[in-house]
Amino acid sequence: MAQRRMVSPKITDTDVFLDMPLSSQALYFHLNMHADDDGFIDNINTIKRMVGASTDDEKLLIAKQFIIPFEDKGIVVIKDWRIHNYIRKDRYTPTIHNDIASRLTVDSNGSYQMKTDDKVDVTGSGQPDVNQMSTNGIPLVDAGKVRLGKDRLGKSNTMSSSNEHDPTLVDVTRHLIDKINELSGSKYRVTDKTKSMVKARLKDYTADELNQMLEYVWNDWSNWRERSKYFRPQTLFAPSKTDEYVAKMQALPAQREADPDDWLAQVTEAADNA
């Protein structure tokens, strides 16, 4: 299970959330911290005792639709888990609660919803996929491997390369912008300009490669006093800059082979800064 957890202010900065008692808010944060990689919690009573929350706090979170309960199983799921967290496939561990997951679908905003007759399972396997979102019941391309033009193997992508409002492009751009904000403490938003820049970069790189590039650049600039100022979409996704950063990132294995001691020092420093 991935160890890092994020919470989006799109949810926690709303009046609905902030109007709740602090004990209910605290319970929500702790549930996010203890959920599995699909947002499921099977020990909510233990967490309530641990943080001093009450059953009323749990009921309020249910009433305000911040969590979805499955009373027959004693399990709850964070409704907006996918808005909060994007977990890379190499770090993702699927939930063990497959029977519960099969009752859910994912709406176009990335929120879990109880499945009804007019909402179709987006995965075909009965389980919502962390790396797949639905729009009107239509499964989208895996965000980790999407390219908007033709990929490097010459296969055509199923997503429209001319539509700036393509939901998959919006989703990928949002995850990349969230990563920039997470690392730098900034508050950039998805704009038509950033979507256009990301779409252009996705012709040459996967979303995973761009995400790894952001982490690499942030750590590479660790000694630069103004790194937060220039760690911005217009710099990171500029054509020549992205090519430069990815090339340096991909050269690291060769550097490690050439100078293992120096590589170890870099990895240690990056881990200390994480």
C-alpha positions in Angstrom: 0.0 0.0 0.0 1.3 3.5 -0.9 2.3 5.4 2.3 1.6 9.0 1.2 -1.9 10.4 1.4 -3.1 13.8 0.1 -6.3 15.8 0.9 -7.6 18.2 -1.7 -8.8 21.6 -0.6 -11.5 21.3 -3.2 -13.3 19.2 -0.6 -11.9 20.4 2.7 -12.2 24.1 2.0 -15.9 24.0 1.3 -18.4 25.5 3.7 -20.1 22.1 4.0 -16.9 20.6 5.4 -15.8 23.6 7.5 -19.2 24.0 9.1 -18.9 20.5 10.7 -17.5 20.2 14.2 -13.7 20.0 14.5 -14.1 16.4 15.8 -15.9 15.4 12.6 -13.3 17.1 10.5 -10.5 15.4 12.4 -12.1 12.0 11.9 -12.3 12.6 8.2 -8.6 13.4 8.0 -7.7 10.3 10.0 -9.9 8.1 7.8 -8.1 9.4 4.8 -4.7 8.6 6.4 -5.8 5.0 7.2 -7.7 4.1 4.1 -6.4 1.5 1.6 -5.3 2.5 -1.9 -8.9 2.6 -3.1 -10.2 4.6 -0.1 -11.8 1.8 1.9 -11.6 1.6 5.7 -12.6 -1.6 7.6 -11.7 -0.4 11.1 -13.5 2.9 11.6 -14.4 2.0 15.2 -10.7 1.6 16.0 -9.9 4.9 14.4 -12.7 6.7 16.2 -11.4 5.4 19.6 -7.9 6.4 18.6 -8.7 10.0 17.8 -11.5 10.5 20.4 -14.3 10.8 17.8 -17.9 9.8 18.4 -20.5 7.8 16.5 -22.2 11.2 15.9 -19.1 12.4 14.0 -19.3 9.3 11.8 -23.0 9.8 11.2 -22.4 13.4 10.3 -19.8 12.4 7.7 -22.3 10.0 6.3 -25.1 12.5 6.3 -22.9 15.1 4.6 -21.9 12.4 2.0 -18.1 12.6 2.8 -18.1 8.8 3.4 -20.3 6.0 2.1 -21.2 3.2 4.6 -21.7 -0.5 3.9 -23.3 -1.4 7.2 -23.6 -5.1 6.3 -19.8 -5.3 6.1 -18.8 -2.7 8.7 -16.8 -0.9 6.0 -16.9 2.7 4.8 -15.3 4.3 1.7 -14.1 7.9 1.2 -16.5 9.3 -1.4 -14.0 11.7 -2.9 -10.9 9.5 -2.5 -9.9 9.8 -6.1 -10.1 13.6 -6.0 -7.7 13.5 -3.1 -5.3 10.9 -4.2 -3.7 9.7 -7.5 -1.5 6.7 -6.8 1.0 5.4 -9.4 0.4 1.9 -10.5 3.8 0.7 -9.3 2.8 1.8 -5.8 -0.9 0.8 -5.9 -2.3 -2.1 -4.0 -5.9 -3.0 -5.0 -8.4 -3.1 -2.2 -9.3 -6.6 -0.7 -12.9 -5.5 -0.5 -13.8 -6.5 -4.1 -17.4 -7.4 -3.2 -17.9 -3.9 -1.8 -16.1 -2.2 -4.7 -18.4 -3.9 -7.2 -21.3 -1.8 -5.7 -19.7 1.4 -6.7 -19.1 3.4 -9.8 -17.1 6.6 -10.4 -18.7 9.8 -11.7 -17.2 12.3 -14.1 -15.8 14.4 -11.1 -13.9 11.4 -9.7 -16.3 10.7 -6.8 -17.5 7.3 -5.8 -21.3 6.8 -6.2 -23.5 3.8 -5.3 -24.2 2.0 -8.5 -27.7 2.2 -9.9 -29.4 1.0 -13.0 -28.4 4.1 -15.0 -24.7 3.9 -13.8 -22.5 1.3 -15.4 -19.5 -0.4 -14.0 -16.5 1.3 -15.7 -14.0 -1.5 -15.4 -15.7 -4.6 -16.6 -14.3 -6.5 -13.7 -16.8 -5.2 -11.1 -14.2 -3.1 -9.3 -13.5 0.7 -9.7 -10.0 1.1 -11.0 -7.9 3.8 -9.3 -6.3 4.7 -12.6 -9.5 4.8 -14.6 -12.4 7.3 -14.5 -15.8 7.2 -16.1 -17.7 9.8 -18.0 -21.4 8.9 -18.6 -20.5 5.3 -18.3 -17.7 5.4 -20.9 -14.4 3.9 -19.7 -11.4 6.2 -20.4 -7.8 5.4 -21.3 -5.4 4.7 -18.4 -4.1 8.1 -17.4 -0.7 6.7 -16.7 -0.1 5.6 -20.3 -2.0 8.1 -22.3 -0.7 10.1 -25.2 -2.8 12.4 -27.2 -1.1 11.9 -30.6 0.3 8.7 -31.9 2.4 6.9 -29.4 6.0 5.8 -29.9 4.9 2.5 -31.3 2.8 4.2 -34.0 -0.6 3.1 -32.6 -3.3 5.7 -32.7 -4.7 6.8 -29.3 -8.4 6.5 -28.7 -8.7 10.0 -27.3 -9.4 13.1 -29.3 -6.3 15.2 -29.8 -8.3 18.2 -30.9 -10.6 18.6 -27.9 -9.2 20.7 -25.0 -12.2 19.6 -22.9 -11.5 15.9 -23.3 -12.2 14.4 -19.8 -9.0 12.3 -19.9 -6.9 15.3 -20.8 -8.5 17.3 -18.0 -7.9 14.4 -15.5 -4.2 14.0 -16.5 -3.6 17.7 -16.3 -5.3 18.0 -12.9 -3.1 15.2 -11.5 0.0 16.9 -12.8 -1.1 20.3 -11.4 -1.9 18.7 -8.1 1.6 17.2 -8.0 3.1 20.6 -8.7 1.0 22.1 -5.9 1.8 19.3 -3.5 5.6 19.6 -4.0 5.8 23.4 -4.0 2.9 24.5 -1.9 1.5 26.5 -4.7 -2.2 26.8 -5.8 -2.1 26.5 -9.6 -5.3 25.6 -11.3 -6.1 23.7 -14.5 -6.5 26.3 -17.3 -6.9 26.0 -21.1 -3.3 27.0 -21.4 -2.0 24.3 -19.1 -4.2 21.7 -20.8 -2.8 22.7 -24.2 0.8 22.4 -22.9 0.2 19.1 -21.3 -1.5 17.8 -24.4 1.5 18.7 -26.5 3.9 17.0 -24.1 1.7 13.8 -24.0 2.6 13.3 -27.7 6.1 12.4 -26.6 5.8 11.3 -22.9 3.4 9.3 -20.8 1.6 10.9 -17.8 3.8 8.7 -15.5 7.0 10.0 -17.1 5.8 13.6 -16.7 4.8 12.9 -13.0 8.3 11.4 -12.4 9.9 14.4 -14.1 8.2 16.7 -11.7 9.5 14.8 -8.7 13.0 14.7 -10.3 13.1 18.5 -11.0 11.8 19.4 -7.5 14.6 17.3 -5.9 17.2 18.5 -8.4 16.4 22.1 -7.5 16.6 21.4 -3.7 19.5 23.8 -3.2 17.9 26.6 -5.2 16.3 29.3 -3.0 13.8 30.3 -5.7 12.8 26.8 -6.8 9.1 27.3 -5.7 8.9 30.5 -7.8 10.0 28.7 -11.0 8.4 25.3 -10.3 5.4 26.3 -12.4 3.5 24.8 -15.4 4.7 27.3 -17.9 8.3 26.4 -17.1 8.0 22.7 -16.5 5.8 21.9 -19.6 7.6 24.2 -22.0 8.8 22.0 -24.9 12.6 22.6 -24.6 12.4 22.4 -20.8 10.5 19.2 -20.6 12.8 17.5 -23.0 15.8 18.8 -21.0 14.4 17.6 -17.6 13.3 14.2 -18.9 16.7 13.6 -20.6 18.5 14.4 -17.3 16.2 12.2 -15.4 16.6 9.3 -17.8 20.4 9.7 -17.6 20.4 9.0 -13.9 20.8 5.2 -14.2 24.0 5.8 -16.3 25.3 8.2 -13.7 24.6 5.7 -11.0 26.6 3.1 -12.9 29.5 5.5 -13.5 29.7 6.9 -9.9 27.7 4.7 -7.5 28.9 6.6 -4.4 27.6 9.9 -5.8 24.4 8.3 -6.8 23.8 6.9 -3.3 24.4 10.4 -1.9 21.8 11.8 -4.3 19.2 9.1 -3.4 19.8 9.7 0.3 19.4 13.4 0.0 16.2 13.0 -2.0 14.8 10.6 0.6 15.7 13.1 3.4 13.9 15.9 1.5 10.8 13.7 0.8 
